[in-house]
Amino acid sequence: MKKFNLMAAILSSVLMVSAAMPSFAGEGAGDREGHKHGMHHQHGMKMFKGLDLTDAQKAQIEQLTAAHRQTMPDKAVVAESREELRTLLQAPTFDEAGVRVLLEKQQAKRLEMEVAQLKFQHQLRAVLTPEQQAKLDERKAKMRHKIREKAASSE
């Protein structure tokens, strides 16, 4: 059960972070179509607002984001993996060995994605000056505190 909870936590964090990352540096679906000030751009740059990024820093962040995006798994591959699991689940008999093999492959992929995501976050952080990092850390701490308060009040 502990292993499942750990996997669920890792998966949810990977999904949340990877969903936010394309917009983190201000590049969302709208940017690929030439709409620089779309919803994704505004949301992504919100984290950096007030950090007074230089044009060089913005360019570095855009480069890192583009490179990171190339390492992310294709949606078709993810869907195929889900479909394989669904097929095993719907089979007339339960193939425990097959499920284990598939889940181990998925776990290895998730681990690689999480490592890549953390590396990306580290690279983004390295672009910032120590003062900008401190501001960002403070902003993140406030955000975590608000989330905890909101979760506590909803219980």
C-alpha positions as CSV (number, residue, x, y, z in Angstrom):
1,M,0.0,0.0,0.0
2,K,2.9,2.4,0.8
3,K,4.3,1.7,-2.6
4,F,1.0,2.5,-4.3
5,N,0.7,5.8,-2.3
6,L,4.2,6.8,-3.2
7,M,3.5,6.0,-6.9
8,A,0.2,8.0,-6.8
9,A,2.0,10.9,-5.2
10,I,4.8,10.9,-7.8
11,L,2.3,10.5,-10.6
12,S,0.1,13.3,-9.4
13,S,3.1,15.6,-8.9
14,V,4.5,14.8,-12.4
15,L,1.2,15.4,-14.0
16,M,0.6,18.7,-12.2
17,V,4.1,19.9,-12.9
18,S,4.3,18.8,-16.5
19,A,0.9,20.3,-17.1
20,A,2.1,23.6,-15.8
21,M,5.6,23.6,-17.2
22,P,4.8,24.4,-20.9
23,S,3.3,27.6,-19.6
24,F,5.9,28.2,-16.8
25,A,8.2,30.0,-19.2
26,G,5.3,31.7,-21.0
27,E,5.0,29.2,-23.9
28,G,1.6,27.6,-24.2
29,A,-0.5,26.3,-27.0
30,G,-1.4,29.9,-27.9
31,D,2.3,30.8,-28.4
32,R,2.8,28.1,-31.0
33,E,0.1,29.8,-33.0
34,G,1.7,33.2,-32.5
35,H,-0.5,34.5,-29.7
36,K,2.1,35.7,-27.3
37,H,-0.3,37.1,-24.7
38,G,-2.7,34.2,-24.4
39,M,-3.9,32.6,-21.2
40,H,-0.9,30.3,-21.0
41,H,1.6,33.1,-21.4
42,Q,0.0,35.2,-18.7
43,H,-0.2,32.3,-16.2
44,G,3.4,31.1,-16.9
45,M,5.0,34.5,-16.5
46,K,2.9,35.2,-13.4
47,M,5.5,33.2,-11.4
48,F,8.3,35.3,-12.7
49,K,6.3,38.6,-12.3
50,G,8.2,41.0,-10.2
51,L,11.5,39.2,-10.6
52,D,12.6,41.7,-13.2
53,L,13.9,39.1,-15.7
54,T,16.3,40.4,-18.3
55,D,15.7,39.7,-21.9
56,A,18.6,37.3,-21.8
57,Q,17.0,35.4,-18.9
58,K,13.7,35.3,-20.7
59,A,15.5,33.9,-23.8
60,Q,17.3,31.2,-21.7
61,I,14.0,30.2,-20.1
62,E,12.3,29.9,-23.5
63,Q,15.2,27.7,-24.7
64,L,15.1,25.5,-21.7
65,T,11.4,25.1,-22.0
66,A,11.6,24.2,-25.7
67,A,14.4,21.6,-24.9
68,H,12.4,20.2,-22.0
69,R,9.3,19.9,-24.1
70,Q,11.2,17.7,-26.5
71,T,12.0,15.2,-23.7
72,M,8.3,14.8,-22.7
73,P,6.6,11.6,-23.8
74,D,4.2,11.8,-26.8
75,K,0.6,11.8,-25.8
76,A,0.0,8.9,-28.2
77,V,2.6,6.8,-26.3
78,V,0.9,7.6,-23.0
79,A,-2.5,6.8,-24.4
80,E,-1.2,3.5,-25.8
81,S,0.2,2.5,-22.4
82,R,-3.2,3.3,-20.8
83,E,-4.9,1.2,-23.5
84,E,-2.6,-1.7,-22.8
85,L,-3.5,-1.6,-19.1
86,R,-7.2,-1.3,-20.0
87,T,-6.9,-4.4,-22.3
88,L,-5.3,-6.4,-19.5
89,L,-8.0,-5.3,-17.1
90,Q,-10.8,-6.3,-19.4
91,A,-9.4,-9.7,-20.3
92,P,-11.4,-12.7,-19.2
93,T,-8.6,-13.8,-16.9
94,F,-6.3,-11.7,-14.8
95,D,-2.7,-11.7,-16.1
96,E,-0.8,-10.7,-13.0
97,A,2.6,-11.1,-14.6
98,G,1.5,-9.0,-17.6
99,V,0.1,-6.3,-15.4
100,R,3.3,-6.3,-13.3
101,V,5.5,-6.0,-16.4
102,L,3.4,-3.1,-17.7
103,L,3.2,-1.3,-14.4
104,E,7.0,-1.6,-14.0
105,K,7.5,-0.1,-17.4
106,Q,5.2,2.7,-16.6
107,Q,6.9,3.3,-13.2
108,A,10.3,3.5,-14.9
109,K,8.9,6.0,-17.4
110,R,7.4,8.1,-14.6
111,L,10.7,8.0,-12.8
112,E,12.5,9.3,-15.8
113,M,9.9,12.0,-16.3
114,E,10.2,13.1,-12.7
115,V,14.0,13.3,-13.0
116,A,13.7,15.3,-16.2
117,Q,11.2,17.6,-14.6
118,L,13.4,18.2,-11.5
119,K,16.4,18.8,-13.8
120,F,14.4,21.3,-15.8
121,Q,13.3,23.1,-12.6
122,H,16.9,23.2,-11.4
123,Q,18.0,24.6,-14.8
124,L,15.3,27.3,-14.6
125,R,16.4,28.2,-11.1
126,A,20.0,28.5,-12.2
127,V,19.0,31.2,-14.7
128,L,17.9,33.4,-11.9
129,T,20.1,35.6,-9.7
130,P,20.3,34.8,-6.0
131,E,17.9,37.7,-5.2
132,Q,15.4,36.5,-7.8
133,Q,15.7,32.9,-6.4
134,A,14.9,34.3,-2.9
135,K,11.9,36.1,-4.2
136,L,10.7,33.0,-6.1
137,D,11.2,30.9,-3.0
138,E,9.2,33.4,-0.9
139,R,6.4,33.4,-3.5
140,K,6.3,29.6,-3.5
141,A,6.2,29.4,0.3
142,K,3.2,31.8,0.3
143,M,1.5,29.7,-2.3
144,R,2.0,26.5,-0.3
145,H,0.7,28.2,2.8
146,K,-2.4,29.3,1.0
147,I,-3.0,25.9,-0.4
148,R,-2.7,24.3,3.1
149,E,-5.0,26.9,4.6
150,K,-7.6,26.2,1.8
151,A,-7.3,22.4,2.3
152,A,-7.7,22.8,6.1
153,S,-10.7,25.0,5.8
154,S,-12.4,22.6,3.4
155,E,-12.2,19.7,5.9
